Amino acid sequence: MAMLIISDCINCGACEPECPNEAISAGDPIYVIDPDKCTECVGAFDTAKCVEVCPVDGCIIIDPDHTESKDDLEAKYQRLH
């Protein structure tokens, strides 16, 4: 799965530097997450860092259009690094 930033985003940028895969970038008008790079921090951390640092509760959710198993996410993380 990948994470998804929804329209509640306040465009603060807190999430971007926390991503170990550089999957988050500034979009217009809100930040966006590249599902090809997002591993929900599997392989790097126990929880999704973007969700932890986001000041808006519920702003970053699991992207229902990009579902992957934990093993797939781990493999993706290994390919990226």
C-alpha positions as CSV (number, residue, x, y, z in Angstrom):
1,M,0.0,0.0,0.0
2,A,1.0,3.6,-0.3
3,M,0.0,6.5,1.8
4,L,-2.2,9.3,0.4
5,I,-2.3,13.0,1.4
6,I,-5.9,14.3,1.2
7,S,-7.2,17.8,0.7
8,D,-7.1,18.6,4.4
9,C,-3.3,19.1,4.0
10,I,-2.2,22.6,5.1
11,N,0.9,22.5,3.0
12,C,3.3,22.8,5.9
13,G,5.9,20.4,4.6
14,A,6.6,18.6,7.8
15,C,6.2,15.2,6.1
16,E,8.6,15.7,3.2
17,P,11.9,15.4,5.1
18,E,10.7,12.5,7.2
19,C,10.2,10.1,4.2
20,P,13.0,7.6,3.9
21,N,12.2,6.9,0.3
22,E,11.8,10.6,-0.9
23,A,8.3,9.7,-1.9
24,I,6.8,13.0,-0.8
25,S,7.0,16.2,-2.8
26,A,5.3,19.6,-3.0
27,G,2.3,19.5,-5.2
28,D,-0.2,22.2,-6.1
29,P,-1.9,23.0,-3.8
30,I,-0.9,20.2,-1.4
31,Y,1.9,17.7,-0.9
32,V,1.7,14.4,-2.8
33,I,3.1,10.9,-2.3
34,D,4.5,8.9,-5.2
35,P,3.0,5.4,-4.7
36,D,5.9,3.8,-6.6
37,K,8.2,5.0,-3.8
38,C,6.0,4.8,-0.7
39,T,6.4,1.7,1.4
40,E,4.5,3.1,4.4
41,C,8.0,3.2,6.0
42,V,8.2,-0.6,6.0
43,G,11.8,-1.5,6.0
44,A,12.9,1.7,7.6
45,F,10.5,2.3,10.6
46,D,7.8,0.6,12.5
47,T,5.2,3.2,11.6
48,A,4.6,5.7,8.8
49,K,6.7,8.8,9.7
50,C,4.6,11.1,7.6
51,V,1.5,10.3,9.6
52,E,3.5,10.7,12.9
53,V,4.7,14.3,12.1
54,C,1.6,15.6,10.3
55,P,-0.1,18.2,12.4
56,V,-3.5,17.5,10.8
57,D,-5.1,14.3,12.1
58,G,-6.4,12.1,9.4
59,C,-4.7,14.1,6.6
60,I,-2.5,11.1,5.5
61,I,-4.4,7.9,4.9
62,I,-3.7,4.5,3.3
63,D,-4.3,4.9,-0.5
64,P,-7.1,2.5,-1.4
65,D,-5.9,2.5,-5.1
66,H,-2.4,1.1,-4.2
67,T,-2.6,-2.0,-2.1
68,E,0.4,-4.1,-1.4
69,S,1.3,-6.8,1.2
70,K,3.9,-6.1,3.9
71,D,6.3,-8.4,2.0
72,D,5.7,-6.4,-1.2
73,L,6.4,-3.2,0.7
74,E,9.6,-4.7,2.1
75,A,10.7,-5.8,-1.3
76,K,10.0,-2.3,-2.7
77,Y,12.0,-0.7,0.0
78,Q,15.0,-3.0,-0.7
79,R,14.8,-2.1,-4.5
80,L,14.8,1.6,-3.6
81,H,17.8,1.3,-1.4
